[in-house]
Amino acid sequence: MAQQQQQEQIEQELRQNWQQIRYRLLDEFGQVGTADLDAARDVNDLVQRIADKTHHSERYVETRLQELVGAGAGQRGQQQGGFGQQQGQQQQQGQRFGR
């Protein structure tokens, strides 16, 4: 249950700060293109796409993603208590990050 909650928190943070985090991902993982990132449907899909392109393990990609998301939350000044829940989260699920 904690793993799923953590993934939901990461996904929420990604959606809130997608443009900023997207550029960090492109810098971090040079083999990954914008189309790969924008086509991802959820955190698992994003991790798998990055791992496939970069030949890193999914665990490594997850860890780096968590670090990048955490940095994005810190730059926001913890406006919403870090990974706080939002009411519109259910509407966002199933949508690509770039949308």
VMD Tcl script that draws the C-alpha trace (Angstrom):
set ca {
  {0.00 0.00 0.00}
  {2.83 2.41 0.82}
  {4.39 1.76 -2.62}
  {1.15 2.65 -4.39}
  {0.71 5.79 -2.30}
  {4.27 6.83 -3.08}
  {3.67 6.33 -6.81}
  {0.48 8.41 -6.61}
  {2.37 11.17 -4.84}
  {5.14 11.12 -7.45}
  {2.59 11.19 -10.25}
  {0.79 14.14 -8.69}
  {4.05 16.04 -8.29}
  {5.02 15.24 -11.88}
  {1.72 16.56 -13.18}
  {1.97 19.76 -11.14}
  {5.53 20.51 -12.23}
  {5.71 18.63 -15.52}
  {7.48 21.26 -17.62}
  {10.21 21.80 -15.04}
  {10.74 18.12 -14.28}
  {10.50 17.18 -17.96}
  {13.57 19.28 -18.78}
  {15.46 17.73 -15.88}
  {14.60 14.26 -17.16}
  {15.81 15.18 -20.64}
  {19.08 16.46 -19.14}
  {19.48 13.46 -16.86}
  {18.64 10.81 -19.45}
  {20.02 12.06 -22.76}
  {18.79 9.03 -24.72}
  {15.17 9.87 -23.88}
  {13.26 12.20 -26.18}
  {10.38 14.54 -25.55}
  {7.99 12.18 -27.35}
  {8.94 9.38 -24.94}
  {8.19 11.54 -21.92}
  {5.01 13.09 -23.24}
  {3.57 9.71 -24.25}
  {3.89 8.24 -20.74}
  {0.51 7.48 -19.19}
  {1.58 7.10 -15.58}
  {4.64 6.79 -13.37}
  {5.19 3.11 -14.16}
  {4.98 3.76 -17.89}
  {7.36 6.70 -17.58}
  {9.87 4.64 -15.60}
  {9.66 1.77 -18.07}
  {10.13 4.05 -21.08}
  {13.18 5.71 -19.53}
  {14.67 2.37 -18.43}
  {14.18 0.90 -21.92}
  {15.86 3.84 -23.65}
  {18.74 4.25 -21.21}
  {19.38 0.61 -20.26}
  {19.26 1.59 -16.58}
  {17.31 -0.59 -14.18}
  {13.76 0.46 -13.41}
  {14.78 0.76 -9.76}
  {17.52 3.24 -10.65}
  {15.12 5.29 -12.76}
  {12.53 5.27 -9.96}
  {15.11 6.52 -7.48}
  {16.28 9.31 -9.78}
  {12.68 10.27 -10.51}
  {11.92 10.47 -6.78}
  {14.95 12.70 -6.31}
  {13.94 14.97 -9.19}
  {10.37 15.20 -7.94}
  {11.62 15.98 -4.45}
  {13.77 18.77 -5.83}
  {10.75 20.16 -7.67}
  {8.71 20.12 -4.48}
  {11.46 21.92 -2.62}
  {11.67 24.64 -5.25}
  {7.95 25.26 -4.90}
  {8.58 26.10 -1.27}
  {6.43 23.19 -0.11}
  {3.33 25.23 -1.05}
  {0.97 22.32 -0.56}
  {2.83 20.38 2.08}
  {5.04 18.52 -0.35}
  {3.09 15.58 -1.69}
  {-0.31 16.74 -0.37}
  {-3.44 15.34 -2.01}
  {-5.44 17.38 -4.52}
  {-9.10 17.07 -5.32}
  {-8.57 16.98 -9.08}
  {-6.18 14.05 -8.92}
  {-8.76 11.49 -10.06}
  {-9.42 13.51 -13.20}
  {-5.74 13.50 -14.06}
  {-5.25 9.76 -13.85}
  {-5.12 8.14 -17.25}
  {-4.00 11.34 -18.96}
  {-0.54 11.71 -20.40}
  {1.83 13.95 -18.45}
  {2.27 16.38 -21.30}
  {-1.45 17.11 -21.50}
}
mol new
graphics top color blue
foreach p $ca { graphics top sphere $p radius 0.5 }
foreach p [lrange $ca 0 end-1] q [lrange $ca 1 end] { graphics top cylinder $p $q radius 0.2 }
display resetview
